[in-house]
Amino acid sequence: MLLSLDISTSCTGYCIFNEDELVAINYISLSKYKDMYEKANRVESELKDISKNFNIDLIVVEENLQSFRPGLSSAKTLMTLAQFNGITRLLCFKCFGIKPEAINVNSARKAIGLKVDKKSQISTKDQVANWVQSIDENVTFETREVTRGKNKGDIVLVSESYDMADAYVIGKAYNAMY
């Protein structure tokens, strides 16, 4: 079985595939934990649970962002994410005895035929989540109603949906590529 991860310091999405069939999709919420050590302990706990319940023999993660782009994540954020990505990969190795493989997000999207329209008014995150729900009838992401601001009353996906969708793309791409 394949475990695919979208690693972040606020929420790590994961999927478990048996061959190309989705077996589980979930997330590890990390936003309430104050530092890397608490976050790492939470991830390790969840990985241990996964190892007890599933016969994982392959792990794939989304590759770290490789460069700073103005207007997006700061250099400090990129460094923090890279550190946590490394910590999580080590925890995977400790829990499963498997060295995680990394896939570039753009290569992953290309491998599964997911085209993101950069000119669309729909965000990239929403395009990816919508694509996942459109190709897999077993995936339905939770929604919430916006309670304030200019979008008050709109129904939107909960933020964890995006991490789960990214983990799904990484897992599907690995299966398509290998």
N, C-alpha and C positions, 0 to 999 in steps of 0.2 A: 504494500500500500504506500501511496505517496502522500506526504505531508507538505503542503505549500503554505508559505508564510509571507505576509506583508508586515514588516517590522516597523514599529513606530514607538516613540516614548509615551504617547497618550493612549494608543490602542493598537494592538497587534491582531490583525485578522488572520484566520487560518482555515484551510480546507483539507479534507482527507478524501483522496480518490482511490478507488479500487479499479485498476486499469484506467479507463476514461470516465467511469461512473462516479459521480459525487456521492460520498457516503456521509459526510458531515461538513457543515459550514458554521463557523462561530467566530468569536473574538475574545480577546483578553483585554479587559478595560484596565488601564494603567493611570488614568488621569488623577485619581485620588492619592496616588503614592508620591511622596515628596522627592525622593532622590533615586539615583540609578540602582542602588543596592536593594531598596524596597521593590522597585519595578522588576529587577532581575529575580528576586525571590518569588514574586507573583508569577512571572513567566515560567520559572522552573517548576513551580507547583502544578501549573496547568500542563506543562510538557510531561511531567511524571504521570498525571492522570491519563493523558493521551496514550502514553506508552503502555499503561495497564490495560487499556480498552481496545487498542488497535495494534495490529502487527505491522508497524511502519518499517519499510526497508529502503526508503528513499526520501530525502528532504530537499526541497528547493525553496529558495528565498528570492525576493526581488533585490537585485543588485543595488548597492549604494549609489546615490547621485554622485557623479564624478566631477562636477564643476559648479561654480557659483554663477548664478544668473541674476542680474539686478532686477529688483521688483518681486522676486520670489523669496526663497529661504535665504537667511543670512549665513555668512560663513560659520558663525558660532552654532547655528542650528544644524548645518550640515555636519559639523564635527561631532555634535552631540548624537545625532542620528547614526553616524558611522560608528561611534563608540558603542552605542546600544545594539546596533546590528551585529557587531563583533561579539559582544557579550551573549546575545541570543544564539548566535551560531555555536559558540562554545557550549552553552547550555544544551543545545540540541545534541552535540557530540557526547556530552556527559550522560544525557538521559537515554539516548538511543544507540550510541556507539557509531553514529553515522556522520560523515562530514557533509554538511549542507552544500549544495551547488547553488550558484547564483545565476539569475537570468536578467538581462537588461529589459526594462519595461517596454521600450519601443520594439525590441526584437520579439518580445512575447506577444505584443499586440499584432505585429505583422504575421507571426506564425499561425495565429488563429483567425486571421482575416478581420480583425477589429480595427476599423478605420475611425479615427477621431477627427471630426470636422473642427479645425481651429477657428474657423470663422463663424461657427454656430453660436447662437445666444445661449445654448445649453452648455453648462460647464463640462469640462473634460470628465470630471468625477461622475457627473450625472449620466453622461454618454456611456461611460464604462458600466456603471451599475444597470442602466437600462438594457444594454447589450446582454449582460449576464442573465438578467431576468427573461429576456426574449429568447435566449437559446436553451435555457434549462428550466423546465416547468416546475422543478422541485425547489427553485430559489424564489423566495418572495421576501423582500427586505421590509423591515418595520418602518413605519412613517410616524410623523408627529405634525401637529399644527403649530405654525409660527404664531406666537402670542404678542409680539411687539414689532415695531418698526414698519417700514414701507411694505413689507411682505406679510403683514399680519393677516391671519386667516388662511394663508397658503398651506397646503399639505406638502411636506418635504420628507425625504429620507432621513432617518437618524444617522448621525455622523459615522457610527460604526459600520454602516452598510458599505461605505466606500472602501474601508480596509478589507472587509470580507470579499467585496467584488474584486479588488486588486489581487488578493490571495487566490481567488478563483482563476483569474486570467493567468497568473504565474503557473498554477498547476495544469491548466488546460494546455498552455503553451509548451510546457515540458513534455506532456504526453504527445503533442503534435510534432515536436522537434525530434523526439528520440524513440 
